[in-house]
């Protein structure tokens, strides 16, 4: 499935590009929130905590983009919708496990950041507007910085246990 629908990158305006970037950050924030909530319910605090840190990063980036959009286009209506994107930067739902380790959460976030970088780089091939190209180059570079952040955290993370937590988890039983 393509991460975007009905977006013509060859005619993308700066306003629409900023709106798109904001939606991508919101989608990632929402997904990290869902994953953090799931892992909290499964009593997996380290992974849940890391996903909450990623939520904060996504929100900070969204707010910066929104400030930029407001400064340039103030009250202009948004031309992009959430229905036009799917999983551009958001971690995949099937990556999360009930007993996910911090390392597994970090690896999931790294794949999401790599996916976002690949999206912006691929979009650059079709963008013709120079100001939009510059924005997408900035966004691609930002994703590399996010990857570096996650890699630094991975380097500090403890190794996973020799026996996977799922190996000694109780199976669900009928009542």
C-alpha positions as CSV (number, residue, x, y, z in Angstrom):
1,X,0.0,0.0,0.0
2,X,1.3,3.4,-0.9
3,X,1.8,5.8,2.0
4,X,-0.1,8.5,0.1
5,X,-3.3,8.8,-1.9
6,X,-4.3,11.6,-4.3
7,X,-1.2,13.7,-3.8
8,X,0.4,15.1,-6.9
9,X,4.0,15.9,-5.7
10,X,4.7,17.7,-9.0
11,X,2.2,20.4,-8.2
12,X,2.6,20.4,-4.4
13,X,2.5,24.0,-3.0
14,X,4.5,25.0,0.1
15,X,1.2,25.3,2.1
16,X,0.2,21.8,1.1
17,X,3.7,20.5,1.8
18,X,3.6,21.9,5.3
19,X,0.1,20.6,5.9
20,X,1.2,17.2,4.7
21,X,4.3,17.2,7.0
22,X,2.1,18.2,10.0
23,X,-0.3,15.4,9.3
24,X,2.6,12.9,9.1
25,X,3.9,14.1,12.5
26,X,0.4,13.8,13.9
27,X,0.0,10.3,12.6
28,X,3.3,9.2,14.1
29,X,2.3,10.9,17.4
30,X,-1.0,9.1,17.5
31,X,0.5,5.7,16.7
32,X,3.2,6.1,19.3
33,X,0.5,7.0,21.8
34,X,-1.5,3.9,20.9
35,X,1.5,1.7,21.2
36,X,2.6,3.3,24.6
37,X,-0.9,2.7,25.9
38,X,-0.9,-1.0,24.8
39,X,2.5,-1.6,26.4
40,X,1.4,0.1,29.6
41,X,-1.6,-2.3,29.8
42,X,0.8,-5.2,29.3
43,X,3.1,-3.9,32.1
44,X,6.0,-3.3,29.8
45,X,7.1,0.1,31.2
46,X,10.5,0.6,29.5
47,X,9.1,0.2,26.0
48,X,6.0,2.3,26.8
49,X,8.2,5.0,28.3
50,X,10.3,5.1,25.1
51,X,7.3,5.4,22.9
52,X,6.1,8.3,25.1
53,X,9.5,10.0,24.5
54,X,8.9,9.5,20.7
55,X,5.5,11.1,21.1
56,X,7.2,14.2,22.6
57,X,9.6,14.3,19.7
58,X,6.9,14.0,17.1
59,X,4.8,16.7,18.9
60,X,7.8,19.1,19.1
61,X,8.4,18.6,15.3
62,X,4.7,19.1,14.5
63,X,4.6,22.3,16.6
64,X,7.6,23.7,14.8
65,X,6.0,22.9,11.4
66,X,2.7,24.4,12.5
67,X,4.4,27.6,13.7
68,X,6.1,27.8,10.3
69,X,2.8,27.2,8.5
70,X,1.0,29.8,10.6
71,X,3.7,32.4,9.9
72,X,3.5,31.8,6.2
73,X,-0.2,31.0,5.6
74,X,-2.0,32.1,8.8
75,X,-5.7,31.3,8.3
76,X,-5.5,29.6,4.9
77,X,-7.6,26.3,4.8
78,X,-5.7,23.0,5.0
79,X,-5.7,21.3,1.6
80,X,-4.5,17.9,2.9
81,X,-6.4,15.3,4.9
82,X,-5.4,12.4,7.1
83,X,-7.1,10.1,4.5
84,X,-4.3,11.1,2.1
85,X,-1.6,9.4,4.2
86,X,-1.1,6.1,5.9
87,X,1.9,4.9,7.8
88,X,4.4,7.4,6.4
89,X,6.3,7.6,9.6
90,X,4.1,5.8,12.1
91,X,5.4,2.5,13.4
92,X,3.7,-0.6,12.0
93,X,1.0,-2.0,14.3
94,X,2.3,-5.5,14.0
95,X,5.7,-4.6,15.4
96,X,4.4,-4.3,19.0
97,X,4.4,-7.4,21.2
98,X,2.8,-7.7,24.7
99,X,6.2,-8.2,26.3
100,X,8.2,-5.9,24.1
101,X,11.7,-5.0,25.4
102,X,13.2,-1.5,25.3
103,X,15.6,-2.7,22.6
104,X,12.7,-4.0,20.5
105,X,10.8,-0.6,21.0
106,X,14.0,1.2,19.9
107,X,14.3,-1.0,16.8
108,X,10.7,-0.4,15.9
109,X,11.2,3.4,16.2
110,X,14.3,3.2,14.1
111,X,12.4,1.4,11.3
112,X,9.7,4.1,11.5
113,X,12.3,6.9,11.1
114,X,14.0,5.1,8.2
115,X,10.6,4.7,6.6
116,X,9.9,8.4,6.9
117,X,13.3,9.3,5.5
118,X,12.7,7.0,2.5
119,X,9.3,8.7,1.9
120,X,10.8,12.2,1.8
121,X,13.7,11.1,-0.4
122,X,11.3,9.4,-2.9
123,X,9.0,12.4,-2.9
124,X,11.9,14.6,-3.8
125,X,12.2,12.9,-7.1
126,X,8.8,14.3,-8.1
127,X,8.8,17.7,-6.5
128,X,9.4,20.6,-8.9
129,X,8.8,23.6,-6.7
130,X,12.1,24.8,-5.3
131,X,10.8,25.9,-1.9
132,X,8.9,22.6,-1.5
133,X,12.1,20.7,-2.4
134,X,14.0,22.6,0.2
135,X,11.4,21.8,2.8
136,X,11.4,18.1,1.9
137,X,15.2,18.1,2.0
138,X,15.0,19.5,5.5
139,X,12.4,16.9,6.5
140,X,14.6,14.1,5.1
141,X,17.6,15.5,7.1
142,X,15.5,15.7,10.2
143,X,14.6,12.0,9.9
144,X,18.3,11.2,9.7
145,X,18.8,13.1,13.0
146,X,15.9,11.1,14.5
147,X,17.6,7.9,13.4
148,X,20.8,9.0,15.0
149,X,19.0,9.7,18.3
150,X,17.4,6.3,18.3
151,X,20.8,4.6,17.4
152,X,22.4,6.4,20.4
153,X,19.6,5.1,22.7
154,X,20.1,1.6,21.2
155,X,23.8,1.8,22.0
156,X,22.9,2.5,25.7
157,X,20.1,-0.1,25.9
158,X,20.6,-3.3,27.8
159,X,20.7,-6.5,25.7
160,X,17.5,-8.5,25.4
161,X,17.3,-11.5,27.7
162,X,18.6,-14.8,26.4
163,X,15.1,-16.2,26.7
164,X,12.3,-14.3,25.1
165,X,9.7,-13.1,27.5
166,X,7.0,-14.6,25.4
167,X,8.6,-18.0,26.2
168,X,7.5,-18.0,29.8
169,X,4.3,-15.9,29.5
170,X,1.1,-17.6,30.4
171,X,-1.2,-18.6,27.6
172,X,-4.7,-17.2,27.6
173,X,-7.3,-19.5,29.1
174,X,-11.0,-19.8,28.8
175,X,-13.2,-19.0,31.7
